[in-house]
Amino acid sequence: MNGNLTFSDIAHGSTFADWFADQLSNFTPFNVVIALLVALAAGLIIAAVYKATYRGVLYSPSFTLTLILLCLVTTPVVMAIGSNVALSMGMVGALSIVRFRTAVKDPLDTAYMFWAITMGILVGSNAYVIAIVALLGIGGILLAISFFRLHAPNSYLLVLHYDEEAQVDIDNHLKQRVKTYRLRSKTISRQGAEMTVEVRLDRQGNIVSEMLDVPGVYDATLVACQTEAGA
């Protein structure tokens, strides 16, 4: 049976039946449905791990949905390509002209996208055992890393407005209250001074109210921040 049929060939009843039978010999609806269900389950697990390990400021539900769709979309593409070299080269050419306009702010988000695509490739190639091992292994590692990071001090930005004469008292209080802190910025004007300090705290506690107890401090603001290292 010749797999490269023209439209005129398919128009004949018997030829169309042979063509349809040839299509079902490669992929059955049952196999496609099973692959999509497995890809959906893998995508949901990846999305759950991403949500459980996310430590950023603004969580994006749309990105979680994107991870699920990456698994679902990649699976039938790999099933269609199979061992067809010409089709695989065309797929590579199609992907080379696709440009993603949305910037990925966190490099870890890119890793999750590659994880979702990898799971789609494994499921589409019927490598279910490898897919299950990779899914559970990578997910367990990410959850373990996130668990240990929870016990590390969190990073915050402490913004203070104060009189310049209160600088010494502020420094002494920070040395007593915070184990690790770093000056990010300092501005002095005729109305007073403003200072932004990166502090690492096990617990937020009452550091804001404590800083207000320092003579000369007008107001204090504590903001959660995420460094480039993901802290």
N, C-alpha and C positions, 0 to 999 in steps of 0.2 A: 504493500500500500504506500503510495507516494504521499508524504506529509505536506508537500508544497503544492496545494491545490489552488486553482484560480477560482474567481467568482462564477464563471460560466460552468466550470466543472461541478461546483457545489450546487448549482441551480438544478441539476438533474437529480431526481428522487433517489435513485440507488446510490449515486456517488455521494450525496449528502449523508445518507445513512452510514456509508462506509467511513466517511470523514468523522461523523459524530461518534461512531464506535471507536475510531482511532483515538479521539480525544479522551474518551472514557477509559481507554486502556492505560493511559498515562496518569490521569487524575480522575478519581471518582468524587462525586459530591460528598460522600461520607468522609473521605480522607481530608478534603478541604475544610469541612466543618470541624473535624477533630483537631486539625492543625490550628485553626483560628481560635478554638476554645482553649487549647494549650497556650497559645500566644497571649490570649486575654488573661489567663490566670498568671502567666509570667509577668505581664505588664502590671497587673494589680499588685503583685508582690513587690515589684520594683518601686511602684508608686508609694506603697506603704512604708518601705524601707527609707525612701527619700523623705517622706513626711516625718518619720520617727527620728531621723538623723539630721534634719535641717536645723541649722543654728544661725541662720541669717536674721535680718531685721524684718523683711517683708516676705511672707510665704506666698507663692504664686500657685493657685490651684490649676491655672491653665497649663503651666509647665508640667504638672503631674499628669494631666490629661494627654499632653504631648508624649510623655514617656510610654503611656499605654498605646497610643496610636502608632508610635514607632515600631513596637513589637508586632502589631496587627498588620501594618502596611508592608513591613519587610518580609513577613512570612510568605504571602502569596507571590511576591516578586521572586524570591529564591526558588519557590516551587516551580514557577514558570520557566525560569532560566535553566535549572537542572544542569545537564552536561552539555548544553548547546553553547558552543564557543562563540558563534556569531551573535547570538542573543546576549550573551554576557558582555561582549565587547560593546554592543550597542547600549547596554545598560550603563557601562562605565562612561561612555560618551554623553549619555543623557544626564548622569549625575555631575559631570564636569561643568555643565552650563547652568546648573542650579545654584543660585546664590541665596544664602540665608541673610535676610535683612535685620533680624532680631539679634542684638548683641548679647552674648552670654557673659554675665558679670562675674560669676563665680566659676573658676576652672573646674570645681567639683561637679557642677551641673553638666559640663561637657563629658565627664567620665560617666555620669548616669545615662546620657544620651547614647554613648558608645555601648554601654551595657545593654540598653534596650535593643539597639540594632543587632548586637551580637546574639541576643536571645532569639530575635526574629530569624536570623540566619540559621541558627542551630535547629529551631523548630521547623523551618521551611525545608531543611535538608534531611528531616526525619531523624536527627541525632538527638533523640529524646533523653537518653541516659546522660549524655554530656550536658544537655541543657539543664536537667534537674540538678546535676552536681554543681555546675557553674552557678546556677541561680541560688541554691542554698549556701554554697561556699562563699560567694562574693557577698551575699546578703548578711551572712553570719559575721564575716570580717568587718563589714561596715557598721553593724550594730555594736560589735565589741569595741571598735575604735571610738564610736560615739559615746558608749558607756564610760570609757576611761576619760574621755574629754569632759564629761559632766563633772568629774571630780577635780578638774583643773580650775584655777581661778578664772573668773569671767572678766572680760575687758570692758571698761566703761570710760566715758569721757565726762570729767567733772569740770563744769564751767562756773567760774567764780567772778563776781564783781565786787570790788573792795577798794579801800583806801590803800595807797602805796605803802603807808607806814605799817600796815598789817601783814606785809610780806613775810617777815620773820616768824610771826605767830602761825601763819598758815603753813609754812614749811615745817615747823616743829610739830604741828598737829598731824600733818600728813605722814611724817616719819613715825609717829606713834601709832597712827590708825591704819596705815597702808604699808604692806610689805614691799610692794613694787609700784613705783609710779614714775612717769616720765612727762616732762613739760612738752606740750605740743605747740602752744602759741601763747604770746603775751602782748597785750596792747595797753599803752598808757596814754591817757588823755587828760584834759583839764577837769573832766567830771569824775575821774577816778581811773582804776586799772581793771583790765579784764584778762583772765588767765584760763587756758584750757589745759587740763592735765589728764593724761591717760593713766588710769588706775586699774589694778587687778584685785578683785575682791572675791572671797569665797561666798560671802553673802552681802547683799546691799546694805542691810542694817539701817542705821539712822545717820549715815555719814552726811547727808544733806543737812539735816537739822543740827548735827554736831558742828558743821562748818559755819552755820549761822550763829552759833554761840561764840565764835571767835570775834573779838572786838574789831570793828572796821569792815566786816564782810556784809555787803548789802543783800545779796541773794546768791543762791547756789542751785545748779541744775545738774542732774545726773542723767546721761544719755547712754544707752547701750550701743556699742559699736562693734563692727566686724573688721578685723585687720585682714591684710592680704594672706596671712597664713591661715585664716579661717577661725581665729580664736574668738 
